[in-house]
Amino acid sequence: MISVKMSTKTIQMIGCKTTWAKTLQFRCFSSKLTKEMLTVKPENVVDCKEYKDGSSVSSKEMHQFQKLVTEWWRPGGEYDALRSLNKLRVPLIKKLLLSNAKERQCQPLSGYQVLDVGCGGGILAEPIARLGANVLGIDPLQDSIDEAKHHSLKDPDLATLSYECSTIEELAEKQSNCFDIVLASEVLEHVDSPDVFIHNCCELIKPGGHLFVTTINRTLLSTIFVKYAAEYLLRIVPQNTHDENKFITTDELTDMLRRSNMNSLVYRGMFMNPLTLSWSWTDVNLLNYACHAKKPLA
């Protein structure tokens, strides 16, 4: 009996140790996983690879957007938060173009040439065209261009709006110095070779013209909130929309713009209320931000 009791006690001790070992192992794994998810990795972690014809387009990103081409204009759809961003960016774009000109009450942007890079389904291109601007929207995904064209046909006032399935590199090869403003809104964090992308955007701007960028800063806070909370917890952004390693810091964007001979850089932080999907300006650039730069006259 004594030996049996000792054996049982031993077994219980072994079982207890095993349970604690498993618990400790799980906690270590959880800690490691959490650390990996929330650690902001340096820029050079992103794989560098060659792209056809020097394109900055990511086939992985295109595959993600391909799955959501019918969502661009659907109320209650995956792009509600992005469409609501127009309440910030459209008035600012209008203000930039009219900074040295008298505003006309009817179609105030009439005569201005605007390029919307990575236009998707046209959710930014359309309201800019309604202000009278001649807008060209380009996107490397043909299905998104088809969706944009189809939606624009519903409004007869969009005669100054056109679309083309193209990359920024392809367009820059054909022309340069021809747009009053180039828009790259919520695009930079989805491209490969962002420095090449920015350079080609700047090549297409007229002397004295503008570049308008909105993107996501690469910080611990943006990784937590813009990536994991927005995509997996709150689900206000489709899962796998963002790769936090491709977020661009303001210092990195500043270097890219200066190498492309742009000046008068202005940064403004943006914040979205996740409950109302409404955006507001903020002095903090740690999450989403907008950047405006100008091309010198000479």
N, C-alpha and C positions, 0 to 999 in steps of 0.2 A: 504493500500500500504506500509505503513511504516513497519508494522509487516511482510509483505511478504519479503521486502528487508532485514530486520534483519534476517529472517529465512534463506534466501539465503546466506547471509554473514556468518551466523553461520555454515551452511552446508559446505561452501567453507573452512572455518577455520578448521572444523573437518576433511574434506577431505585432506587438506594440512598436518594436524598433523598426519593423518593416513599414508599418503605417506612417510613423514619423519620417522615415526615409523618403517614402513616396510623397508625403506632404511637403517636405523640404525641397525635394526635386521639382515638384510642381511650382512651388513658390519661386524657385530660382529661374525656372523656365518662363514663368509669367513676368518676372522682373526683367529678364533678358528681352522678352518679346516687347514689353512696354517701352523699354529703353530704346530698342531698335526702331519702334514705330515713331517715337517722339524725338529721336535724335536728328538734328538738322545736319545732313551730310554735305560735305564740301562740293563745290561745283565740279571738280574733276572726277567725281565718282560716276557721273553720267557717262555711259559708253560713247566713245567717239568712233564713228564709222563713216565710210565714204557713201555719198549719195549720188544718184544719177544726175548728170548735168549740173552738179554743184547745188542741187536743191536743198532747201532747209526743211522741206516737208518730211514729217515723220509718218511712216506707214502704220506704225502702231497707233498713233493718234487718229489717223484717218479711219482706221478700223473702228475705233470707239465712236467717232462722230457718224459713221455710216449707219450704226445701229439706231441713231436717234434723229434721222433726217425728217421724220414726220412730226417731230415734236416742236419745231421752231415756233409755230404760231398757235399751238393748241392751248386754249385756256386751261389752267390747272395742270399743265404739262411740265416736262422736265426743265424748260427754259424760262419759267415764270420769273425767277430771280434775275436772270440776265436781261430780260425785257424791261424789268422795272428799273434797271440801271440807266435807261434812257432819260429818266427824270433828272439825272445829274449830268450825263455826258452831252446830251443834245444842247441844252442852254450854254454850256461852256464852249462847245465847238462853234456855235453861233457867235458868241462873244469874241472868240479868238479871230474869226474871219472879219468881224465888223469893228475891230479895235481901232482902226484908222479910217473908218468910212462911216458916212451917215446912213443910219438904218432906214430902209424902205418898209413901209407898213405892209405892203403886199409882196410876198415872196422875197424876203430880205436878202437871201443868199443867191439871188438870180445873177448869173454870169460867173460864179465861182466854180472851179473845177475841183472835185473831191474824189479821192480814191479810198475805198473801204477795203482793206486787206483782210482776208479771212472772213468774208462777209457772212458766211453761213447761209441762213435762210433770208437774210436781208433785214433783220430786225433793227439795225442801226441805219442802214442805207436808206430805207423808206422815209423815216421822219426827216432826215437831212434833205432828201429830194423834195419833200413837200414844202420845204422852206425856199425852194426855187433853184437850188444848186444842181449843176450837172454832175451826177454821181455815177461812178463806175465801181461796181462791186466785183471783186475777184475771190475765188476760192478754188483750191485744187480738187475738191470733191464735186463731181458732176451732179450727183443726186441733190446736194445742197443747192447748187445753182439752179437746177430744175425746179426745186421747191420755191426758191426765191422768185424766179420768173413767173411761176404759176400764181403766187400770191399777189405779185405786183399788178397782174392783169385785172384784178378786182377793183383797182382804183385808177380811173382815167386821168387823175391829176399827177400821175407818176411818169409823164412822158420824158422827163429829163433823167430817168433812171435806167441804167443798162447793167447787164451782168456778163461775166466771161469766166469760163473755167480755165484758170491759169494760176501759176505761182508768181510770187513777187520777182523771182529771178528771171523768169521768162518775159515778164512785162518790162523789166529794167533793161533787158537786152534790146528791146524794140524802140524804147523812147526814154527820155530823161528830161528833167526840169520842166515838167508840164502840169503839175497839180498845185493848186493853192494850199491844199492841206491833205496830208495822208493820215488816215485813221488806222491804227493797229490796236484795236480795243479787245482785250481778253483773248489775245492771240499769242503774244510773245512766250507765255509759259507753256505753249503747246508745240513750239517749233524746235528743230535741231539747228545747231549753229546760229544762235540768236544774234551774234555779232554780224554775221553775213546778212541775216534777215534785216537788221536795223540799217546796215549800210545801203542795201538796195532800196529800202523805203526812202531814205534820205536822197538817193540819186534821183528819185522821181519828183522831188519837190522843187518848185520854182524858187529862184533867189528871192528872199523875203517871205517865203512861204512857211508853213507850219507842219510839225509832226505832233500828233496827239496819240499817246499810248496809255492804256490802262492795263495793269497786270498785278501780280501778287509778289510781295516781298518774301525773301527766303529767311524766315526767322522761326524760332521755336513756337511762337504764338500762332503764326500762320499755318505751321504744320499741324498743330493741335486743332485749331478752329476751322480754318479754310479747307483743310484736307480731311481729317478724320471725323471731326464733329459734324461738319456740313454734309459729308458724303455717307457716313455710316451711322451716326447717332441721330441727327435731325432729318437726314435724307432730303435736303432741299436742293442738293446737287447730285446728279447721277454718279453712282459708284464708279471708281477708276477714271473719273474725269481728269484728275490732276496727278502729276508726279511731283512730289515736293522737292525733289532734287533739281527740277527744271525751273523752280521759282527764281526770279531775278532780283537781286538787291538793288537799291537805288544807286549805290556806288558803282556797281557793274554797269548799269544802264547809263550812268553819267559818262563812264569811260568810253562806252560804245558810241555815244552821241558826239563826244568831243573828237574821237577819231574820224567821225564822218563830217567834221567841220560844222556842227550845230552849236548854237549858243542860246543865251537867254533861257536857261533851263529853270522850270518851275515845277515843284512837286506838291501834290496835295493828297492827303490820306482819305480813304473812303471806308465807310462802315455800313454794313447791312444789318438791320434788325431781323433776326431769324424768325420772329413771330409774325411780323407784318410784311416781310420781304421788301421793306422800304429802305432806301439808301440815303446817306447823309455825308456831308464833308466833315473831315476831322483833321486836326493838326498832327495826328499820329500816323506814321507811315509803316507801321509794323505788320499790317495785314495787306489789304488791297490799297493800291495807290494809283494816281493819275500823274502823268508827266507831259508837260508841254515844252517843246523846243522850237527854235526858229532858225531858218537858214539865212546866212548873211546875204546882203544884196550883192556883195562882190567878194 
